[in-house]
């Protein structure tokens, strides 16, 4: 069963505090999508490496949601809960409908060699800024693997009774007319008790780094995401190492879209 780790919670709290310190602006909306729930089962919760940590994935994805963001009361400001429905063989459409409650597009293998590994699916709570539940979110989170690298495709059925953040980033129009958004950033992880230096504050202000805090971590992580929407489903493709280029990310996202 998937659940939040202590590290995940500390990162979420630190980033939530960061959001509270941002002055409201009517032109500021969220960048990409939802907080990613920790994907590993309990016996895989420990951090294995800088490039393959599920805790890092949670923090990177949550940062996308919170950076330079102010939410109106009617918007989803956080996501809570856990997902314990797992399929470790490539699912049929019928299996996906039964497991996730909706049927996003998905592929068995990408042209660059990343193959289906597993999918977690279920329903999470969408909460407002006061942590009150305002809706439920049906999600299906796919993991693809190639050698020692992983790629993640997060899908979420858009709720009808609450709004989610708009997509932002570099807007790209594909040959079939579909619009996608590409965004990448470099995230610096520091211990929970770390005090930001003046240079840190400058780096954050000019976009050189985004900062997250938790436990005794101290390293830098590059994060990439491609997002798009189709048939009221939000798709987010994440990579957390530099084995995939921007062009590759765009290309394989198109493979899902053309499914």
N, C-alpha and C positions, 0 to 999 in steps of 0.2 A: 504493500500500500504506500502511496506517496503522501508525504506530509511535509510541512515546513521544518527545516532544521533550525537549530539555534542560530547558526550563521545567517540563514535567510531572514529570520525575524529581526536580527540586529541591523542588517542591511536595510530592510524595509523601513524600520523605525528611523534610521539615520536619514534616509532619503525623504521620508515623509516630513521630517522636520525641515529639511531643505526646502520642500515645497511651501511649507507654512511661512517661510521667510521671504518668499517672492511676492513682489507687489503686483496686484491684479492689473491686467490689461485686456481690454476686450478683443484685441487682435491676437492674444496668446491662446493657443489651443494645444492639446497634447500632440506629440509627434507621431507615435505609431500605434501601439496597441495595448494589449493587456500585460499585466504582470505574469511572468511565466512561473508556474508552479514547479517545484522541484520534481525532476523526472525520475530520479533513481529510486529504486526500492530501498528499504531501510539498510540492507546489508551493503549498499553501495553509496552511502551518504558521505563518506569521507572524501576529501579532496585528493584526487589522484595526481594531477599535474596542473600547471597553469592553463594549458590549452584544453583540458578535458574535465574541468570541474563543473558539476551541476550547480554548485553554489554560485560560481562565477556567472553562469548562464542566467540564473535568477536575477542577480544583481544587474547585469548588463541590460536585460530586457526591462526590468523595472525602472532603470535609469531613463530609458527611452520614453517611458510613460510620464516621468516626473520632471525632466529637464525643461526649464523655462516654461512651466505649465501652471495655469490657474484654471480651476474647474468651477463652473457654475453649480449651484446646489442640485440641479437636475441631472448632472453628468456623473458617470461612474468614476470615482476617484481611487478606488482600490478593489482588489479582488481577494477573496479568502476561500478557504476550504481545501479539500484534497481530492485527488482523482485516483481511484483504485481499480479501474477497469483497464486491463492490459491485454493486448493481442500481440503475440510475438511471431505470428505467421501472417503473411500478407493477406489482409481481409477482403472478402467479397463485399459488394455493395450492400447486400442484405445484412452481413455481419456488422458493417459500419453503422447502418441505420439502427440496428438493434442496440449496439454498444454506445454510440454517441448521441443518438436521437436525431441525427441529420447526416447528410451525405456530401461531404466536400469532395473536390477533385483530389486525387492522389495517384502516385505512380509507384511501381515496384522497383524501378531502377532508373537512374539518370544517365545521360549519355557520357558523363565524365567518370562513371564508375561507382558512384555512391549508390548503395543498395539498401533497400528497406531492412530495418532492424527490429523495430517495435513501434507500437502506437499506444498511447494512453488516452482514454476518453472518459467523459462524464460531464457533470454539471457543477459549476462553481457559483458562489455568491458575488454579485456585483454590488458594491457598497458606495454610499455617498461620502462626502468629506467628513461627516460625523460618525462614520463607520456603521451606519444603518443600512441594512439590506434593502435595495430598491429593485433588484431584478435577479434573475438567474441566467447564467451564461453556459450554453452548451459548447464544449470544446473537444477537439481531437488533435493531439500533439504527436507528430510523426518524427521518428529518429532514423536517419540514414547513415551508414558507415562505409568508410573506405580506408583500408589499412588501419592506422591509428588515429584517424580523423573522423569527426562526426558533423553532420549537417542536420538542422532541425527545421521542420515546417509546422508552424502552429496555425491551426484553423479555429475560427470561432463564429458561431451563428450570431449575427447581430440581433440584440434584443429589440422588441417592439415597444417596450414601455420605458425605455431609458436610452440616453444617448452616450456614445462612446467617443473618444477623441478622434479628431480628423487626422488623416495621414499627412505627413510632411516629409520633406527631403527633396532630392533631385527628381523632378518629374520626367519620366521617360515614356514615350509612346511606341508601342510595339507595332510590327508590320500589320497585325490584325486589328489595330485601332485601340487595343487595351492599354490603359494607363497604369503604370506601376511607379512606385516611389523607392529610390535607393538612398540609404543613409548609412554612414559609418562614423565611428568615433573611437577615440582612445580613452580607456578608463583606467584610472590609477587607484589601486586598492591599498588602503592603509589600515593600520590597527585601529581598533575602536577608540582608543584614548589618544590618537594622533591629533596634534594641533597644527592646523594649516599654517604654512609660512606665508610671508608676503608674496614670494614667487609663486607659491601654489595658487594664491588668490588671483594673481595676474594670469597664470596659465588657465585657470577655470574661466575667468572673465573673457579671455580672447579665444576660448574654444580649443586650446591645445590639449587639455585633459579634462575629463569629468572625474569626480572623486566619489568613492564609496568607502565605507568604514565597517570593519567587522573582524573580531577575534585578532589573531596575530599576523594577518596577511599583509604582504608588502611586495607588490609587483604591478606590472602594467599589462593590460589586455586590450587587443584590438577587436572591435565588434562591428559586424556588418549586418544589415537587414534589407531585404526587398519586400515591399508590401503592395498588396492590391486588394480590390474587392470585386466580387462577382456573385450575382444571385443572392445578395444579402449575407454573404459569408466573407469575413476578413481573413486574408492569408498573410502570414509573416514568415519569411524564410530567413533563418539566422545562421551565421557562421562566426566562430570565435577563434579562428586562427587565420593565417595568411596563405593557406594552401589554395584558397579560392580567390580569384580576382573579381573585381566588380563586373567585368564582362561575362565571366562564367556564371556569376550569381544571376545576372539578367537572363542569360541563355537558358539556364535550367528552370528558372521561374516560368519561362515561356513554355517549357515542356509540360508543366502542370496545367497552365492555362489552356493549352491546346489539347489536353487529355479528352 
